[in-house]
């Protein structure tokens, strides 16, 4: 049974669909998209449990873990997909907006990981997957905040993998390239065109393509930990 944060739309919703199709019970964490979460329940049935989740709240993280565990009887995995994006050249992105991106994307990892570890230690196939971004690996102009946060996720995951490997808990990172979602719709057209040109496959990714890789790392890649998997159409080459 899996808790997916940011599960009501975009890549998160695609992950929820893939897991549910396998018969996996999914806690679908959402922040403001209650209607979309409800639509997933209507589409996929009782395998999906909608859970309102606030990235910056330690209590909300604990409640989300507890709700998933109580409803499904156990927790086998976290897929930490929720995050925020805000972009702009560093001289134009004010201090508060810059730190909001870092705090929401990185600080939230500590809250939910701490809450989930006791439950994961009781699972016979525990894993944690962080959905980062290739921007955290190669950088991108106008993304010092987002790139910093997504790079920090890699360090967090690799350190955590060494801490909890003795408990059999795998910790991996997925680094998507540019995917057409609600979040990326805010990216300026000029930047979109540049990324498109730099992507070897000559197209943007789909949420379902990212979800396929996410489920692989979370459930199937049983001898992978500390791995960073780029799913970016060659943008990082």
N, C-alpha and C positions, 0 to 999 in steps of 0.2 A: 504494500500500500504506500502511495506516494503523495507527498505534499508538494504542489507546484505553486510557487508564488508568481504573481503576474499572469495568472492562468486564464483570464477571461477574454483575452484578445491577442491578435498577432501570433507571435511564436509560441507564447504560453498556451493559447487555445489549441494550436496545432499539436502541441505536446500532450495536452489533456486528451484530445481525440485519439491520438496514437496509443496512449496507455489504456484508455477505456476499451479500445478495439481489441486489446490483448486480454481483457477481462480484469485489468488492474483497477482497484479502487483508488480514486484520486480526490484529494482535498484540493479544491480550486481556489487559491487565494486571489482576491481582487481588492482594489481600493475603492474605486468609484463606479465601476462598471457592473452594478448589480443586475441590470437587465441582461447584459451579455452573459453573465454567469448563470442566470436563470435559464437563458436560451440553451446553454450547453447542457444543463440538467434535462430540459425538455427533449433535447436531441439525443442524449446519450443514456439517460435514465439514472437509476439509483447508484450506479458506479461512481457518480460525481457528486461531491459534497461542496457547495459554495461556502466560502469562509471569507468574511471581510478581514483584511489584513493591512495594517499600517506599518510601512517600512521603518519608520524612525522610533517605533514604540517597542520596548522590551516586553511589556505586558501583552501587547497584541501578538508578538511572536510566540510567546508561551501559550496563549489562548489558541492560536492556529494549530500548533503542534498537538495540544491536548484534545482539540475538537476532532482532528484527523484520527488520532489514536483511539479516542472513545467510540467514534462512529464505525471504524473499520476493524477495531480490535488490536491493531498494531500499526507501527510505522516502519517501513523498510527503506525509504529513501526520501531525500530532499532534492528538488530541482529548483534552484534559486534563480529565477528568471526575471523577477521584478526589478525595475530600476528606473532612473530618470535621465533625461538628456537635456542639456542646455548648452548652446554653442556660441562661439564668438571669439575673436582674437583676444588674447589675454589683456590687452590694454583697454578693451571695450567691454569686457564681461566683468561686472562689478564684483567686489569681494564676496558679498552675501550669496549671490547666484553661483559663483565659482565653488564655494564651500558646500552649498546645498547639494550640488551634484556629487561631490566626493563623499559627504556624510551619508546621503541616502543610498548610494551604491555600495559603499564599503562598510560603514558603521552598522548597517542592517545585518550584515553577514554574521557578526558576532552575536547579536541578539538571538537570531533563530538557530544558529548552530549550538549555542549553549543550551537552549531549550530542548533541542532534538536529540542530543547525544545520548542521554539515558535510554530513550526509546530505541534508538538505532542499535545500541549495544545488545538489545534483546532480540534483534532480528538475525535471521540466518543468512541474509544477503544484503547487508546495509551499504548504502552509498550516498554520497553527496555530490551533486553536479552544480557547478557555478556557470551560468551563462554570461560570459564576458563579451569581448568584441575584438576583432582583429585590430581595431584602432589602438587598443592597449598594447599591441605588439609592434606595430609599425609607425604609429603616430599619424596625425592628420591635422593640417593647419586649421585653426579655429576650434580645436577640441582639446585644449590643455587640461581642462577639468575632467571631461569625459575620459580622455585617454589616460590620465593619471589614475582615475578610479578603476578603470578596467584593467590596467596594468597591476594595480594593487591586488586585484582579485586573484591574479596568478600567484603572487607571493603568498597570499593568505592560503590558497588551496594547497600549494606544495608544502608549506609548513604544517598545515593541519593534517595532510596525508601522513607526515612523519609522526605526528602526535598520536593519531588514532589507528594507524595501521595494525598495531598489536591487537586491537579489538576487532580486526577484520573489516573495518570500515574503509571503503575506497572513496577517494576524493579526486575529482577530475574537473577539467575546465573545457568548455566549448567556446570557441572564438568565431562567431559568425562574421561574414563580410556584410555587404550592404544588402538588406532585405527590405522589400516594399511592405511596410507596416504603418500603423497609425503614427508611431513614434518618428519614423524616418520621413514622414510626409512633411515635417517642418524643416527638413534640410533644404537650403536654397538650391534653385535649379542649376546654377553654375557649378556648385559643388557636386551635385548629382551627376552632371555630365562628365566631370573630371573623373569621378570614381568609376563610372561606366567605361570610360576609355581605358582606365588602368586595370580593369578586371579582365583577366586572360580569356575567360569564357565568353566575354562580350555581352553579358546580361547580369541583372541582379538576381539574387536568390529568392526562393519562395519560403514562406513559413513552414510548409510541410517538409521541405528539404532539410531545414535546420532541425525540425522535430525528429526526423528519422535518425539523425546523428545523436541527438540528445538521448533518445531512448536507448540507442546502442550503448553509449557510455554509461548510462544509469543502470541498465538492466543486463546487458549482454556481455560487456567487456570486463569479464570477471577477474582478469589478471592485469588490469590497468589501474594504476593509481598515480597521482601526480602528473597525469597526462594533460597536455594542452592540444586539442584537436581544432585545427583551422578548417572551417567550412566556408570558404570565401570566394570560390570561383577563380582562384589564382590572383586575387587582388594583392596579396602579400608577397608575391614572387618578385 
